[in-house]
Amino acid sequence: MTYLIKDETVVQQLKVLAQRKNKTVADVLRQVVVQEIEREESRTSTLEKIGPVLAKARAIGKPIRRIDWDAEKNASDELWGE
């Protein structure tokens, strides 16, 4: 299957990279696509990244509650005499 790349800058960049690597443009493009697919597949979601931290927080046993900022502000003002 043939693809037509209309962006001349991209074509030139592909040619330069192919020349530097002593490969064909198709080989360079194939390598870049494979690397990008591998990178996408290796990404972990934010939830997976913070999962261990959340588990530790839950293990502490203190429930997490929503903060009532108005109540916090009122308590702070009261403490500071405002």
DOSE-388754 format. One record per residue: residue number from 1; x, y, z of N, C-alpha, C in turn. Coordinates in Angstrom, 3 decimals, m for minus. Example, Ala and Ser with C-alpha at 12.3 -4.5 7.8 and 13.67 -1.06 7.14 Angstrom:
2
> 1;13.190;m5.690;7.800;12.300;m4.500;7.800;13.200;m3.300;7.800;
> 2;12.850;m2.250;7.080;13.670;m1.060;7.140;12.900;0.030;7.870;
This chain:
82
> 1;0.844;m1.164;0.000;0.000;0.000;0.000;0.897;1.237;0.000;
> 2;0.555;2.176;m0.815;1.339;3.392;m0.948;0.648;4.547;m0.233;
> 3;1.446;5.344;0.465;0.943;6.537;1.127;1.639;7.753;0.527;
> 4;0.886;8.810;0.349;1.439;10.045;m0.160;1.530;11.027;0.999;
> 5;2.753;11.448;1.308;2.961;12.422;2.376;3.085;13.783;1.710;
> 6;2.107;14.636;1.976;2.066;15.939;1.318;2.883;17.002;2.047;
> 7;3.256;16.728;3.278;4.028;17.685;4.066;5.508;17.537;3.698;
> 8;6.011;18.494;2.946;7.385;18.416;2.445;8.413;18.417;3.581;
> 9;8.120;19.100;4.679;9.032;19.127;5.821;9.201;17.723;6.394;
> 10;8.117;17.011;6.513;8.163;15.643;7.041;8.960;14.747;6.101;
> 11;8.727;14.890;4.823;9.459;14.089;3.832;10.956;14.364;3.935;
> 12;11.326;15.634;4.040;12.745;15.986;4.151;13.356;15.434;5.433;
> 13;12.619;15.540;6.532;13.123;15.010;7.801;13.315;13.501;7.730;
> 14;12.387;12.815;7.085;12.529;11.369;6.907;13.767;11.035;6.081;
> 15;13.983;11.794;5.025;15.144;11.550;4.168;16.454;11.790;4.923;
> 16;16.500;12.872;5.701;17.708;13.182;6.474;17.985;12.071;7.485;
> 17;16.947;11.647;8.189;17.125;10.591;9.188;17.539;9.280;8.531;
> 18;16.931;8.970;7.400;17.295;7.744;6.683;18.749;7.785;6.243;
> 19;19.189;8.943;5.773;20.580;9.071;5.331;21.537;8.917;6.512;
> 20;21.198;9.554;7.632;22.061;9.458;8.811;22.164;8.024;9.323;
> 21;21.066;7.280;9.229;21.054;5.905;9.737;21.451;4.894;8.667;
> 22;21.683;5.394;7.471;22.037;4.533;6.342;20.959;3.459;6.125;
> 23;19.715;3.906;6.131;18.570;3.024;5.920;17.656;3.654;4.891;
> 24;16.674;2.899;4.461;15.687;3.455;3.547;14.663;4.260;4.349;
> 25;13.953;5.131;3.638;12.912;5.932;4.290;11.852;5.007;4.885;
> 26;11.504;3.953;4.164;10.505;2.998;4.659;10.975;2.335;5.949;
> 27;12.259;1.962;6.012;12.795;1.339;7.226;12.753;2.300;8.411;
> 28;13.121;3.552;8.160;13.107;4.554;9.223;11.681;4.775;9.708;
> 29;10.767;4.905;8.778;9.366;5.118;9.138;8.815;3.923;9.916;
> 30;9.158;2.725;9.473;8.719;1.508;10.158;9.261;1.480;11.591;
> 31;10.534;1.811;11.761;11.156;1.808;13.083;10.490;2.823;14.004;
> 32;10.228;4.002;13.492;9.587;5.040;14.298;8.186;4.613;14.714;
> 33;7.442;4.027;13.807;6.082;3.582;14.122;6.107;2.483;15.177;
> 34;7.003;1.528;15.025;7.108;0.438;16.007;7.480;0.986;17.378;
> 35;8.439;1.901;17.427;8.845;2.498;18.703;7.686;3.244;19.354;
> 36;6.914;3.949;18.555;5.791;4.723;19.088;4.694;3.795;19.614;
> 37;4.440;2.705;18.914;3.453;1.728;19.387;3.906;1.115;20.698;
> 38;5.187;0.751;20.789;5.720;0.183;22.036;5.617;1.177;23.179;
> 39;5.895;2.436;22.895;5.810;3.479;23.921;4.378;3.631;24.422;
> 40;3.430;3.623;23.516;2.027;3.742;23.907;1.580;2.555;24.746;
> 41;2.024;1.355;24.367;1.631;0.150;25.097;2.259;0.085;26.477;
> 42;3.412;0.718;26.652;4.106;0.652;27.933;3.623;1.701;28.920;
> 43;2.821;2.638;28.440;2.308;3.683;29.335;1.399;3.072;30.390;
> 44;1.546;3.568;31.593;0.648;3.130;32.654;m0.283;4.275;32.997;
> 45;m1.458;3.912;33.387;m2.421;4.954;33.722;m2.038;5.608;35.047;
> 46;m2.582;6.767;35.267;m2.317;7.496;36.506;m2.763;6.673;37.704;
> 47;m3.897;6.028;37.584;m4.405;5.215;38.688;m3.448;4.068;39.008;
> 48;m2.866;3.459;37.979;m1.895;2.391;38.211;m0.644;2.930;38.900;
> 49;m0.245;4.145;38.561;0.944;4.739;39.160;0.724;5.079;40.629;
> 50;m0.440;5.634;40.947;m0.672;6.051;42.331;m1.355;4.976;43.162;
> 51;m1.646;3.839;42.547;m2.302;2.737;43.253;m1.606;2.329;44.545;
> 52;m0.282;2.110;44.536;0.401;1.730;45.766;0.283;2.789;46.869;
> 53;0.322;4.044;46.488;0.195;5.126;47.474;m1.207;5.128;48.064;
> 54;m2.204;4.950;47.219;m3.581;4.889;47.707;m3.779;3.704;48.645;
> 55;m3.177;2.580;48.316;m3.287;1.398;49.171;m2.680;1.664;50.545;
> 56;m1.530;2.335;50.583;m0.903;2.674;51.861;m1.782;3.627;52.660;
> 57;m2.375;4.591;51.973;m3.243;5.554;52.648;m4.462;4.851;53.248;
> 58;m5.013;3.906;52.508;m6.162;3.152;53.026;m5.759;2.284;54.211;
> 59;m4.533;1.778;54.181;m4.062;0.906;55.260;m3.894;1.666;56.565;
> 60;m3.665;2.964;56.490;m3.523;3.775;57.703;m4.808;3.745;58.507;
> 61;m5.922;3.662;57.804;m7.194;3.507;58.486;m7.978;4.777;58.718;
> 62;m7.382;5.910;58.420;m8.120;7.155;58.585;m8.959;7.388;57.333;
> 63;m10.260;7.592;57.519;m11.085;7.805;56.345;m10.771;9.157;55.690;
> 64;m10.848;9.160;54.413;m10.627;10.394;53.677;m11.983;11.054;53.487;
> 65;m12.065;12.294;53.905;m13.342;13.000;53.766;m13.146;14.211;52.872;
> 66;m14.232;14.683;52.359;m14.183;15.906;51.561;m13.969;17.086;52.495;
> 67;m13.225;18.034;52.052;m12.925;19.198;52.877;m13.988;20.264;52.636;
> 68;m14.563;20.732;53.714;m15.510;21.839;53.643;m14.694;23.117;53.824;
> 69;m14.342;23.745;52.717;m13.437;24.884;52.763;m14.038;26.066;53.517;
> 70;m15.351;26.219;53.451;m15.988;27.309;54.195;m15.812;27.088;55.690;
> 71;m16.019;25.847;56.140;m15.855;25.543;57.559;m14.397;25.717;57.984;
> 72;m13.469;25.293;57.126;m12.041;25.456;57.425;m11.686;26.938;57.541;
> 73;m12.208;27.751;56.642;m11.951;29.194;56.664;m12.528;29.819;57.936;
> 74;m13.746;29.437;58.282;m14.373;29.979;59.491;m13.577;29.594;60.739;
> 75;m13.122;28.339;60.804;m12.339;27.882;61.958;m11.015;28.641;62.031;
> 76;m10.379;28.854;60.888;m9.124;29.581;60.851;m9.324;31.038;61.280;
> 77;m10.393;31.640;60.756;m10.677;33.024;61.149;m10.923;33.134;62.649;
> 78;m11.616;32.151;63.187;m11.904;32.157;64.618;m10.627;32.039;65.440;
> 79;m9.720;31.173;64.998;m8.456;31.002;65.701;m7.614;32.276;65.662;
> 80;m7.668;32.988;64.554;m6.872;34.190;64.405;m7.614;35.448;64.854;
> 81;m8.822;35.266;65.339;m9.569;36.394;65.850;m10.061;37.344;64.775;
> 82;m10.364;36.803;63.646;m10.850;37.652;62.531;m12.328;37.490;62.350;
